[in-house]
Amino acid sequence: MLRIYYLIILLCIFGCRSPRPYIRIVDPDDRECVSGTIDIVADVSGEHITRVEFFVDDRFQSTAMHAPYNTIWETHLLNDSTIHSIVAKVYDRAERVGISSPVWVMVDNTHGKPRNTLHLVSGRINNTELEVSDPSIVVHPGDNITGEVLIRADNVGDPHWGAPLGGTPSWGDHIMNYWETDIWLPGGVSEYEIDIFLQAPENTGSCYIFLAWAHETDCSHVMALSYWRYKGSPEWHDGYDIADWTDIQAQMAIDSGYVRSMYRYDDIGYGIKYVAATAIRVQVEE
């Protein structure tokens, strides 16, 4: 009788447990050709889900803590005609893991890449030589940030067109802190030295110095990402100006010399525009 009692207890412990969480990727489709910025979407089932992690080519991308379980993947940084695997993992409260079957996609941005770019050639800020592939400096809160950078602009528009070049830190008052370099980029390839005079934020963390240009009539239009014919521009603090670019967009600027960004065209409409830009990472530490 006692043996039957223990058997019942074991069945309740192991037989009544909820099933392991399950996950599958529902977007993009397997063997799909993708381009631009895409959503990776996972379908999850199970109880007490705590998080979903996304991986591309076995490299961690991001974590989603709540439904809907999705993330954004920027494909412009990848070579065209390359194939990549996408996998998602789901965890429950007991730290049991469900792993999706891989989805394989091919990247093809041949019809969407811009030709205008802005690249860092060299630079020295606060006596630190910048690495072109990872331009970063470390400062303390409130430190002065001074130095100069050499940038290269490739303007393949009409040779008679000019384009204003400006800069902005990603911290502080976005209206007051952007600056005009007084440089109008001509057609073709050109290089310029840009002086940097800024003050680090008082809070610790990661932020950026952005340099950017576009075919607009005024630097304020570039910094506010709004069309010059839109009479209400520049619009500040709307979430779409250059100083609000994300870490992903900053890395895109460093790697490729341009950023795919939302752009305000009129009172009611937004669109996608490629903005020639580069970035310098500022790590503020105590």
C-alpha positions as CSV (number, residue, x, y, z in Angstrom):
1,M,0.0,0.0,0.0
2,L,2.8,2.4,0.9
3,R,4.5,1.6,-2.5
4,I,1.3,2.6,-4.3
5,Y,1.2,5.9,-2.3
6,Y,4.7,6.9,-3.3
7,L,3.9,5.9,-6.9
8,I,0.9,8.3,-6.9
9,I,3.1,11.1,-5.5
10,L,5.7,10.6,-8.2
11,L,3.1,10.6,-10.9
12,C,1.7,13.9,-9.6
13,I,5.2,15.4,-9.5
14,F,6.3,14.3,-12.9
15,G,3.1,13.7,-14.8
16,C,1.3,16.8,-13.9
17,R,4.0,19.3,-14.9
18,S,3.2,21.7,-17.7
19,P,4.7,20.9,-21.0
20,R,8.0,22.4,-22.1
21,P,7.5,25.8,-23.8
22,Y,7.3,25.8,-27.6
23,I,8.4,28.4,-30.1
24,R,8.5,28.8,-33.8
25,I,9.5,31.7,-36.1
26,V,6.5,32.8,-38.2
27,D,8.1,35.8,-40.0
28,P,10.2,35.8,-42.1
29,D,9.4,32.5,-43.9
30,D,12.0,29.9,-44.4
31,R,14.0,30.4,-47.6
32,E,12.7,33.9,-48.0
33,C,14.7,36.7,-49.6
34,V,14.9,39.7,-47.3
35,S,16.1,43.3,-47.5
36,G,16.1,46.5,-45.5
37,T,15.0,46.5,-41.9
38,I,12.8,43.4,-41.1
39,D,10.7,42.2,-38.2
40,I,11.5,38.8,-36.8
41,V,8.3,37.4,-35.2
42,A,8.0,34.3,-33.0
43,D,4.9,32.4,-32.0
44,V,5.1,31.0,-28.4
45,S,3.0,28.6,-26.4
46,G,3.4,27.4,-22.8
47,E,2.8,28.7,-19.3
48,H,4.7,31.3,-17.3
49,I,6.9,32.5,-20.2
50,T,9.6,34.8,-18.9
51,R,11.5,35.8,-22.1
52,V,12.4,35.1,-25.7
53,E,15.9,35.4,-27.1
54,F,16.7,35.9,-30.8
55,F,19.8,34.8,-32.6
56,V,21.1,35.4,-36.1
57,D,24.0,33.1,-37.3
58,D,24.2,31.9,-33.6
59,R,24.9,35.5,-32.5
60,F,22.6,37.0,-29.9
61,Q,20.5,39.8,-31.2
62,S,18.0,40.8,-28.5
63,T,15.5,39.7,-25.8
64,A,11.7,40.2,-25.8
65,M,10.2,40.0,-22.3
66,H,6.6,40.3,-23.3
67,A,4.2,39.4,-26.1
68,P,4.3,40.1,-29.0
69,Y,7.6,38.4,-29.2
70,N,9.5,40.1,-32.0
71,T,12.7,42.0,-32.8
72,I,14.1,44.2,-35.6
73,W,16.9,43.0,-37.8
74,E,18.9,45.4,-40.0
75,T,20.1,43.6,-43.1
76,H,21.9,46.5,-44.8
77,L,25.1,45.8,-42.9
78,L,25.4,42.3,-44.5
79,N,26.7,41.3,-47.9
80,D,24.2,40.7,-50.6
81,S,23.4,37.1,-51.7
82,T,24.5,35.7,-48.3
83,I,22.4,33.2,-46.4
84,H,21.7,33.5,-42.7
85,S,20.0,31.5,-40.0
86,I,17.5,32.8,-37.5
87,V,16.7,30.9,-34.3
88,A,14.6,31.9,-31.3
89,K,14.7,30.5,-27.7
90,V,11.9,30.7,-25.2
91,Y,12.3,30.3,-21.4
92,D,9.6,29.6,-18.7
93,R,9.7,30.4,-15.0
94,A,11.4,27.1,-14.3
95,E,14.2,28.0,-16.9
96,R,13.1,25.3,-19.2
97,V,14.0,26.1,-22.8
98,G,12.3,25.7,-26.1
99,I,14.3,26.2,-29.3
100,S,12.8,27.0,-32.7
101,S,13.8,25.2,-35.9
102,P,16.1,27.5,-37.8
103,V,14.8,29.7,-40.5
104,W,17.1,30.3,-43.4
105,V,17.0,33.6,-45.4
106,M,19.0,35.3,-48.2
107,V,19.9,39.0,-48.0
108,D,19.5,41.1,-51.1
109,N,19.6,44.8,-50.9
110,T,20.9,45.4,-54.4
111,H,18.0,47.7,-55.2
112,G,17.9,49.6,-52.0
113,K,21.4,50.8,-51.0
114,P,22.1,54.5,-51.2
115,R,25.2,55.9,-52.9
116,N,25.8,58.9,-50.8
117,T,28.0,58.1,-47.8
118,L,30.0,59.7,-45.0
119,H,33.0,57.9,-43.5
120,L,35.5,58.6,-40.7
121,V,39.1,58.6,-42.1
122,S,40.9,59.4,-38.9
123,G,40.6,61.4,-35.7
124,R,42.0,62.4,-32.4
125,I,39.7,63.3,-29.5
126,N,40.8,64.0,-25.9
127,N,44.3,62.7,-26.9
128,T,42.8,59.4,-28.0
129,E,43.4,58.2,-31.6
130,L,40.2,56.9,-33.0
131,E,39.9,53.4,-34.5
132,V,38.1,53.8,-37.8
133,S,36.2,50.5,-37.4
134,D,35.2,51.2,-33.8
135,P,35.6,54.9,-33.1
136,S,35.1,55.2,-29.3
137,I,36.3,57.4,-26.4
138,V,35.9,57.1,-22.7
139,V,35.2,60.2,-20.6
140,H,34.0,61.2,-17.1
141,P,30.7,63.0,-16.5
142,G,30.9,66.6,-17.5
143,D,34.4,66.3,-19.2
144,N,35.3,68.5,-22.1
145,I,35.4,66.6,-25.4
146,T,37.8,68.3,-27.8
147,G,39.7,67.3,-30.9
148,E,39.3,66.9,-34.6
149,V,38.2,64.3,-37.1
150,L,38.9,63.8,-40.8
151,I,35.8,62.7,-42.7
152,R,35.3,61.6,-46.3
153,A,32.0,62.4,-48.1
154,D,30.9,60.7,-51.3
155,N,28.2,62.9,-53.0
156,V,27.0,61.2,-56.2
157,G,24.1,63.5,-56.8
158,D,24.0,66.2,-59.4
159,P,27.5,67.8,-59.5
160,H,26.0,71.2,-59.1
161,W,24.1,70.3,-56.0
162,G,25.5,71.1,-52.6
163,A,24.6,69.5,-49.3
164,P,25.0,70.9,-45.7
165,L,27.1,69.0,-43.2
166,G,26.2,69.2,-39.6
167,G,26.9,67.5,-36.3
168,T,25.0,66.7,-33.1
169,P,25.6,64.9,-29.8
170,S,22.9,62.4,-28.8
171,W,22.6,63.9,-25.4
172,G,21.3,67.3,-24.1
173,D,18.9,69.7,-25.8
174,H,18.6,68.7,-29.4
175,I,17.6,72.1,-30.5
176,M,20.5,73.9,-29.0
177,N,23.3,71.3,-29.3
178,Y,23.5,70.6,-33.0
179,W,26.0,72.6,-34.9
180,E,26.6,73.7,-38.5
181,T,30.0,73.1,-39.9
182,D,29.6,75.8,-42.6
183,I,30.7,73.0,-45.1
184,W,28.6,72.5,-48.2
185,L,29.6,69.2,-49.8
186,P,30.1,69.4,-53.6
187,G,29.5,66.6,-56.0
188,G,32.1,63.8,-56.0
189,V,34.5,62.7,-53.2
190,S,35.8,65.3,-50.7
191,E,37.5,65.2,-47.3
192,Y,37.3,67.7,-44.5
193,E,38.7,68.2,-41.0
194,I,35.9,68.8,-38.4
195,D,36.7,70.4,-35.0
196,I,34.9,68.9,-32.0
197,F,34.0,71.0,-29.0
198,L,31.5,69.4,-26.6
199,Q,30.8,68.6,-23.0
200,A,30.1,65.1,-21.8
201,P,26.7,64.4,-20.1
202,E,26.5,64.2,-16.4
203,N,25.0,60.7,-16.5
204,T,27.0,57.6,-17.1
205,G,26.3,55.4,-20.1
206,S,26.8,55.1,-23.8
207,C,26.0,58.0,-26.2
208,Y,27.2,59.2,-29.6
209,I,28.5,62.1,-31.7
210,F,26.8,62.1,-35.1
211,L,28.0,63.8,-38.3
212,A,25.5,63.8,-41.1
213,W,24.5,65.4,-44.4
214,A,21.7,65.3,-46.9
215,H,20.5,67.2,-49.9
216,E,18.6,69.9,-48.1
217,T,18.6,73.7,-48.0
218,D,19.5,74.1,-44.4
219,C,21.4,72.1,-41.8
220,S,18.4,72.3,-39.5
221,H,16.4,70.2,-42.0
222,V,19.2,67.6,-41.9
223,M,19.3,67.5,-38.1
224,A,15.5,67.3,-37.8
225,L,15.1,64.9,-40.7
226,S,12.4,66.9,-42.3
227,Y,11.8,67.9,-45.9
228,W,12.8,71.5,-46.7
229,R,9.4,72.1,-48.5
230,Y,7.6,71.1,-45.3
231,K,6.9,74.6,-43.9
232,G,6.6,73.4,-40.3
233,S,10.2,72.1,-40.2
234,P,12.4,71.8,-38.4
235,E,10.4,69.7,-36.0
236,W,12.3,68.9,-32.8
237,H,11.5,66.4,-30.1
238,D,9.3,64.3,-32.4
239,G,11.4,61.2,-32.0
240,Y,12.7,61.2,-35.6
241,D,15.6,63.7,-35.4
242,I,19.2,62.5,-35.8
243,A,20.1,62.9,-32.1
244,D,17.5,60.2,-31.3
245,W,19.0,57.6,-33.5
246,T,19.3,54.2,-31.8
247,D,22.4,52.1,-31.0
248,I,21.6,50.0,-34.1
249,Q,21.5,53.1,-36.3
250,A,24.7,54.4,-34.8
251,Q,26.4,51.1,-35.6
252,M,25.0,51.2,-39.1
253,A,26.5,54.7,-39.6
254,I,29.9,53.5,-38.4
255,D,29.9,50.4,-40.5
256,S,28.3,51.6,-43.8
257,G,28.5,55.4,-43.9
258,Y,24.7,55.9,-44.0
259,V,21.6,55.3,-41.9
260,R,18.1,54.2,-42.9
261,S,15.8,56.4,-41.0
262,M,12.3,57.8,-40.7
263,Y,11.9,61.1,-42.4
264,R,9.1,63.7,-42.2
265,Y,7.8,64.8,-45.6
266,D,4.7,66.9,-44.7
267,D,2.2,67.5,-41.9
268,I,0.9,63.9,-41.9
269,G,3.4,61.8,-43.7
270,Y,6.6,59.9,-42.9
271,G,8.8,57.9,-45.1
272,I,12.2,56.1,-45.2
273,K,15.3,58.1,-46.2
274,Y,18.9,57.1,-46.4
275,V,21.0,59.8,-44.6
276,A,24.8,59.9,-45.1
277,A,26.3,59.8,-41.6
278,T,29.0,58.5,-39.4
279,A,29.2,58.2,-35.6
280,I,31.7,58.3,-32.7
281,R,30.8,56.4,-29.5
282,V,31.2,58.2,-26.2
283,Q,31.3,56.0,-23.1
284,V,30.7,58.0,-20.0
285,E,32.2,56.4,-16.8
286,E,32.7,57.4,-13.3
